Amino acid sequence: MRLLIIGALDGQLTEATKLAMDGGASVAHAPSIDIALASLRSGRGADLLLVDVMSDIPQLLAALEAERIHIPLVACGTQTNAAAAVNAIRAGAKEYIPLPPDAELIAAVIAAVAKESTDLLYRDPLMAKVVALAEQIAPSNASVLITGESGTGKEVMAKHLHAYSKRSAKPFISINCAAIPEALLESELFGHEKGAFTGAVAKRIGKFEEAGGGTLLLDEISEMDARLQAKLLRAIQERVIDRVGGTKPISVDIRIIATSNRNLEAAVKDGSFREDLLFRLNVVNLKLPPLRERVGDILILAEHFIKKYSSANGLPTRTLSSGAKGDLENAPWPGNVRELENTLHRAVLLSQSDEIGSDAIRMPDGTELSQAAADNNIASQAAQTAQNIARAMVGRTVADVERELILDTLGHCLGNRTHAANILGISIRTLRNKLNQYSDDGLNVPSPGEQRSNVA
């Protein structure tokens, strides 16, 4: 983890630096906000800013926002700086650490704010096969495309690949292609020179250069504009980029990992994604199975999230009742691991005891998970029935289908022409004309008070 400390490096802040380094962080120091911004623009990135509370934190946050540099910020200062601490939090600081620093507190804040858990937890054989393939190809420099439904853990898998690669000591940089407006994504990726466009107040190193020697994750690559896809293709093929407003090409040495929850082959066919770019990205494809297909992982993930959120909320670690375990394993999890995590976070907060029962495992609207699963079962059955009916109609004429619908509806109404016409949305005259035609064709048409007895 890369930590940038901003402010006067006096004794107490020096101690904070030492504690962070003891915790495995790579620490850099900037004595002022201007120097810190220059460091970030130059590509010497950071995962967390630890800022002296007496610095102008609102100014720093405004500058970061203006230049679209998204890094969490934690303020620190002496315990007597209560008003400054409140102002820092109001301005947008994630946390406040009192000085002199406590080793456990700094470790906890760094873990909670600076990075998400990258533990790749699995037990299911289906997931184990994917992980084995990932670890097999990790030492190579081949581009990797990670696909799967939203919430299956594609970014966690990308970090796992990086950790097992020969580039693990170098940066892992991620950029979400869907979260940044098209007009700004190019400068985010490739950087820009001062004055290249309105708001380019200084030269800025892009993600390609920031990831130098390491790994660049292009998250949700399918959402990238076609024009930019061409520039990305050149960068991958030639390992050369051009900053926006730049005059000379810049060589880069990175490994590309891309993710998508869309079918990129279909996107190629509809013209929204370049086929040659897909070939370049898809040297190896890791398709992550949805959680409903890796049921063996549900409980191990659930226990991990319960431990995580019990600790985060200062609660004793909860356990799952047998009923709750059954509910979790039987749920469809359309939101996959992300939905499971959110559900267990709620359960930790809603549980009235140290054991999490079925009543505490609820959907966001308050519905118990067991009821939501039952409703999903009914909906799935209804969808299957509708699909079967649709398939049965294939190969039949519209006249045949219309005749079946009219006669079935009339039978349902016990031969009452008026009710049947209202249900069908046609006039009584049209219905009578149709029925007369069916009678002439030799079909059995229900009389008033009769159900339909046969079709032909």
C-alpha positions in Angstrom: 0.0 0.0 0.0 1.3 3.5 -0.9 0.9 6.1 1.8 1.5 9.8 1.1 1.9 11.9 4.3 1.3 15.6 3.9 2.4 18.2 6.4 5.3 19.2 8.7 7.2 16.0 9.6 7.6 16.6 13.3 8.1 14.0 15.9 4.6 12.7 16.2 4.0 12.5 12.5 7.4 10.7 12.1 6.1 8.1 14.6 2.9 7.7 12.4 5.2 7.2 9.4 7.2 4.5 11.2 4.1 2.7 12.3 2.7 2.7 8.8 5.9 1.3 7.4 6.0 -1.4 10.1 2.5 -2.3 8.8 3.9 -2.9 5.3 3.0 0.5 3.7 5.3 2.3 1.3 5.5 5.8 2.6 6.3 9.1 0.9 6.3 12.6 2.4 5.2 16.0 1.0 5.8 19.0 3.3 3.0 21.0 1.6 -0.2 20.6 -0.4 1.4 22.0 -3.6 4.3 19.5 -3.4 1.8 16.7 -2.7 -0.2 17.7 -5.8 2.9 17.8 -8.0 3.9 14.3 -6.7 0.4 12.9 -7.6 0.4 14.6 -11.0 3.8 13.1 -11.8 2.6 9.5 -11.5 4.0 8.8 -8.0 0.5 7.8 -7.0 -0.8 6.9 -3.5 -3.6 4.7 -2.1 -4.1 6.9 1.0 -3.3 10.4 2.0 -2.5 11.0 5.7 -2.7 14.8 6.2 -1.8 17.1 9.1 -5.1 18.5 10.3 -3.7 22.0 10.4 -3.1 21.9 6.6 -5.8 23.4 4.4 -7.7 20.2 3.9 -10.7 21.8 2.1 -8.3 23.3 -0.4 -6.5 20.0 -1.0 -9.8 18.1 -1.5 -11.1 20.8 -3.9 -7.8 20.5 -5.9 -8.1 16.7 -6.0 -11.7 17.0 -7.2 -10.9 19.5 -9.9 -8.1 17.3 -11.3 -10.2 14.1 -10.8 -7.6 12.5 -8.5 -9.6 10.1 -6.3 -7.7 9.1 -3.2 -9.1 8.7 0.3 -7.8 11.2 2.8 -7.3 10.7 6.6 -6.6 13.7 8.8 -4.3 13.5 11.9 -3.5 15.9 14.7 -3.2 16.3 18.4 -6.2 15.5 20.5 -6.5 19.2 21.4 -7.4 20.0 17.7 -11.0 19.0 18.2 -12.5 21.9 16.0 -10.0 21.3 13.2 -10.8 17.5 13.3 -14.5 18.3 12.9 -13.9 20.7 10.1 -11.7 18.1 8.3 -14.4 15.4 8.5 -17.0 17.9 7.2 -14.7 18.8 4.3 -14.5 15.2 3.3 -11.8 13.4 5.2 -12.6 9.8 5.8 -11.2 9.5 9.3 -9.4 11.4 12.0 -6.4 9.9 13.8 -5.3 11.6 17.1 -1.6 12.1 17.8 0.5 10.7 19.4 -0.5 7.8 17.2 -1.7 4.3 18.4 -0.2 1.4 16.3 -3.4 -0.6 16.3 -5.5 2.4 15.4 -3.3 3.4 12.4 -3.3 -0.3 11.2 -7.1 -0.5 11.5 -7.7 2.8 9.7 -5.2 2.0 6.9 -6.9 -1.4 6.4 -10.4 0.0 6.5 -9.9 3.2 4.4 -7.0 2.5 2.0 -7.9 -0.9 0.6 -10.6 -3.4 0.3 -10.0 -7.0 1.3 -8.2 -8.8 -1.5 -8.6 -12.2 0.0 -9.8 -14.7 -2.7 -11.9 -17.0 -0.6 -13.2 -20.2 -2.2 -14.0 -23.8 -1.5 -16.2 -24.8 -4.4 -14.5 -27.0 -7.1 -15.9 -24.9 -9.9 -14.2 -21.8 -8.5 -11.1 -23.7 -7.7 -10.6 -24.5 -11.4 -10.8 -20.8 -12.3 -8.3 -19.9 -9.6 -5.9 -22.7 -10.7 -6.0 -21.4 -14.2 -5.4 -17.8 -13.0 -2.3 -18.8 -10.9 -1.0 -20.8 -13.9 -1.0 -17.9 -16.2 -0.2 -15.2 -13.7 3.6 -15.2 -14.1 3.2 -14.4 -17.9 2.8 -11.0 -19.4 -0.3 -12.1 -21.4 -3.4 -9.8 -21.3 -6.3 -11.3 -19.5 -10.0 -10.8 -19.9 -12.0 -11.5 -16.7 -15.8 -12.0 -17.4 -18.8 -12.8 -15.3 -21.9 -11.3 -13.9 -21.8 -8.1 -11.8 -20.7 -8.8 -8.3 -18.8 -12.0 -8.9 -15.4 -10.6 -7.8 -13.7 -9.7 -11.0 -11.5 -7.0 -9.4 -10.6 -9.3 -6.6 -9.5 -11.9 -9.2 -7.5 -9.2 -11.0 -5.6 -8.3 -7.8 -5.0 -12.0 -7.2 -3.4 -12.3 -10.7 -1.2 -9.3 -9.9 -0.1 -10.7 -6.6 0.9 -14.0 -8.2 2.7 -12.3 -11.2 6.3 -11.2 -11.6 5.1 -7.6 -11.3 3.7 -8.0 -7.8 6.3 -5.5 -6.4 5.1 -2.8 -8.8 1.9 -0.8 -8.8 -1.6 -2.3 -9.4 -3.7 0.5 -10.9 -7.4 0.3 -11.6 -9.6 2.6 -13.6 -13.4 2.1 -14.1 -14.1 2.9 -17.8 -17.8 3.3 -17.1 -17.4 5.8 -14.2 -15.5 8.5 -16.1 -17.1 10.7 -18.8 -15.9 9.8 -22.3 -14.4 13.3 -22.8 -12.1 12.8 -19.7 -11.3 9.1 -20.0 -8.5 9.7 -22.5 -6.6 12.0 -20.2 -7.1 9.7 -17.3 -5.6 6.8 -19.2 -2.8 8.5 -21.1 -2.3 11.8 -19.2 -2.1 15.3 -20.6 0.2 18.2 -21.0 -0.4 21.6 -19.3 -3.0 23.6 -21.3 -4.1 20.6 -23.4 -7.7 21.5 -22.6 -9.7 23.8 -20.2 -8.8 22.7 -16.7 -5.4 21.2 -17.5 -3.6 23.4 -15.1 -0.4 21.3 -15.1 1.1 18.2 -16.7 -0.6 15.1 -15.5 0.7 11.5 -15.7 -2.0 9.0 -16.7 -2.8 5.5 -15.5 -0.6 3.9 -18.1 2.5 5.6 -16.9 1.4 5.4 -13.2 1.2 1.6 -13.6 4.7 1.5 -15.0 6.3 -2.0 -14.5 3.0 -3.2 -12.9 -0.5 -4.0 -13.8 -3.3 -1.8 -15.2 -6.9 -3.0 -14.7 -9.4 -1.6 -17.2 -12.7 -2.3 -15.4 -15.9 -2.4 -17.4 -13.9 -2.2 -20.7 -17.1 -2.7 -22.7 -18.3 0.8 -21.9 -15.3 2.5 -23.6 -16.0 4.7 -26.6 -15.1 3.3 -30.0 -12.7 6.2 -30.8 -10.8 5.6 -27.6 -10.7 1.8 -28.3 -8.5 2.5 -31.3 -6.0 4.4 -29.2 -6.1 1.7 -26.5 -5.4 -0.9 -29.2 -2.3 1.0 -30.4 -1.1 1.3 -26.8 -1.4 -2.5 -26.2 0.1 -3.5 -29.5 3.1 -1.1 -29.6 3.4 -0.4 -25.8 3.5 3.3 -26.7 1.1 6.1 -25.7 0.6 9.8 -26.4 -0.4 12.2 -23.7 -3.3 14.5 -24.6 -1.6 17.6 -26.1 1.8 15.8 -26.2 4.2 15.9 -29.1 6.2 12.7 -28.6 5.2 9.1 -28.0 6.0 7.5 -24.6 7.0 3.9 -24.0 5.2 2.0 -21.3 5.8 -1.4 -19.7 2.6 -2.7 -18.1 0.4 -5.8 -18.1 -3.3 -5.2 -19.1 -6.2 -6.9 -17.3 -9.7 -6.1 -18.5 -13.1 -7.0 -17.0 -16.6 -7.0 -18.5 -20.0 -8.2 -17.3 -21.3 -7.9 -20.9 -20.9 -10.4 -23.8 -18.1 -8.8 -25.8 -18.6 -11.1 -28.7 -22.2 -9.8 -29.0 -20.8 -6.2 -28.7 -18.5 -7.0 -31.6 -21.4 -8.1 -33.7 -23.5 -5.1 -33.0 -20.5 -2.8 -33.7 -20.0 -1.3 -30.3 -16.7 -3.0 -29.6 -13.7 -3.6 -31.9 -13.0 -7.2 -32.8 -9.2 -6.6 -33.0 -9.2 -5.1 -29.5 -11.1 -8.1 -28.2 -8.5 -10.4 -29.7 -5.7 -8.4 -28.0 -7.4 -8.4 -24.6 -8.7 -12.0 -24.7 -5.4 -13.9 -24.8 -6.7 -15.7 -21.7 -10.3 -15.6 -20.5 -11.2 -16.2 -16.9 -14.9 -16.6 -16.6 -16.1 -16.3 -13.0 -19.1 -18.4 -12.2 -22.1 -16.7 -10.5 -22.5 -17.4 -6.8 -25.6 -19.6 -7.3 -23.3 -22.0 -9.3 -20.6 -22.1 -6.6 -22.8 -22.9 -3.6 -19.8 -24.4 -1.8 -18.4 -20.9 -1.3 -21.5 -19.3 0.2 -20.9 -20.2 3.8 -17.1 -19.5 3.8 -17.8 -16.1 2.3 -20.6 -15.5 4.8 -18.4 -16.2 7.8 -15.7 -13.9 6.4 -18.2 -11.0 6.0 -19.7 -11.6 9.4 -16.3 -11.4 11.0 -15.4 -8.3 9.0 -18.5 -6.4 9.9 -18.7 -7.5 13.5 -15.2 -6.1 14.0 -16.0 -2.9 12.0 -19.0 -2.2 14.2 -17.3 -3.1 17.5 -19.5 -6.1 18.0 -18.6 -9.7 19.1 -18.3 -12.0 16.1 -21.7 -13.4 15.2 -22.4 -17.0 14.2 -25.0 -18.4 11.8 -27.9 -20.5 12.9 -28.5 -23.7 10.9 -31.7 -22.2 9.5 -29.8 -19.1 8.4 -27.2 -21.2 6.7 -29.9 -23.1 4.8 -31.5 -19.8 3.7 -28.1 -18.5 2.4 -27.4 -21.6 0.4 -30.9 -21.7 -1.1 -31.0 -18.1 -2.2 -30.5 -17.2 -5.9 -28.1 -14.3 -5.3 -28.7 -12.3 -8.5 -26.2 -9.7 -7.1 -23.6 -12.5 -6.4 -20.8 -11.9 -3.8 -21.5 -8.2 -3.6 -25.2 -8.9 -2.7 -24.1 -11.6 -0.2 -21.7 -9.1 1.5 -24.4 -6.4 1.8 -26.9 -9.0 3.2 -24.5 -10.2 5.9 -23.6 -6.6 6.8 -27.3 -5.9 7.5 -27.6 -9.2 9.4 -24.8 -8.3 11.7 -26.5 -5.0 12.5 -30.1 -6.5 12.8 -29.3 -9.5 14.9 -30.5 -9.3 18.5 -28.1 -11.9 19.8 -24.7 -13.4 19.0 -26.3 -16.0 16.7 -27.7 -14.7 13.4 -31.1 -16.3 12.7 -33.2 -16.3 9.6 -35.2 -13.3 10.9 -32.0 -11.1 10.7 -31.2 -12.0 7.1 -33.2 -9.6 5.1 -33.3 -7.9 1.8 -33.0 -4.1 1.6 -36.8 -3.6 1.7 -37.0 -5.7 4.9 -38.2 -8.9 3.3 -36.7 -12.0 4.9 -34.3 -13.8 2.6 -36.3 -17.1 2.9 -39.5 -15.3 1.6 -37.5 -13.5 -1.2 -36.1 -16.9 -2.3 -39.6 -18.4 -2.3 -40.9 -15.4 -4.4 -38.0 -15.9 -6.8 -39.0 -19.6 -7.1 -42.5 -18.7 -8.0 -41.3 -16.1 -10.5 -38.9 -18.6 -12.1 -41.6 -21.2 -12.4 -43.9 -18.6 -14.0 -41.2 -17.6 -16.4 -40.5 -21.2 -17.3 -44.2 -21.8 -17.9 -44.4 -18.7 -20.2 -41.4 -19.9 -22.0 -42.9 -23.4 -22.5 -46.1 -21.8 -23.9 -44.1 -19.6 -26.2 -42.2 -22.6 -27.5 -45.4 -24.5 -28.1 -46.6 -21.7 -30.3 -43.6 -21.9 -32.6 -44.5 -23.2 -36.0 -48.2 -22.4 -35.7 -50.1 -19.7 -37.6 -51.5 -16.6 -36.0 -55.0 -17.8 -36.9 -54.4 -21.1 -35.0 -53.1 -19.3 -31.9 -56.0 -16.8 -32.0 -58.5 -19.6 -32.3 -57.1 -21.4 -29.2 -57.0 -18.1 -27.2 -60.6 -17.3 -28.0 -62.0 -20.7 -27.3 -60.0 -21.1 -24.1 -61.2 -17.7 -22.9 -64.8 -18.5 -23.7 -64.5 -21.9 -21.9 -63.0 -20.0 -18.9 -66.1 -17.7 -18.9 -68.5 -20.7 -19.1 -69.6 -19.6 -22.5 -70.5 -16.1 -21.5 -69.8 -14.1 -24.7 -69.8 -10.7 -23.1 -67.3 -11.6 -20.4 -65.1 -13.3 -22.9 -65.1 -10.3 -25.3 -64.2 -7.9 -22.4 -61.2 -10.2 -21.4 -60.1 -10.5 -25.0 -60.4 -6.7 -25.7 -62.6 -7.2 -28.8 -66.2 -6.3 -29.5 -69.0 -8.7 -28.9 -69.8 -8.6 -32.7 -66.2 -9.6 -33.6 -66.4 -12.4 -31.1 -69.7 -13.7 -32.5 -68.3 -13.6 -36.0 -65.3 -15.6 -35.0 -67.4 -18.2 -33.2 -69.7 -18.6 -36.1 -66.7 -19.2 -38.3 -65.4 -21.9 -35.9 -68.8 -23.6 -35.8 -68.9 -23.7 -39.6 -65.4 -25.3 -39.5 -66.8 -28.1 -37.3 -65.3 -27.0 -34.0 -67.1 -27.4 -30.6 -67.9 -23.9 -29.4 -69.1 -23.7 -25.7 -72.7 -22.6 -25.3 -73.6 -20.3 -22.4 -73.0 -22.2 -19.1 -70.7 -24.7 -20.7 -67.0 -25.2 -20.3 -64.9 -26.1 -23.3 -64.8 -29.9 -23.8 -62.5 -30.3 -26.8 -60.6 -28.4 -29.4 -61.3 -30.2 -32.6 
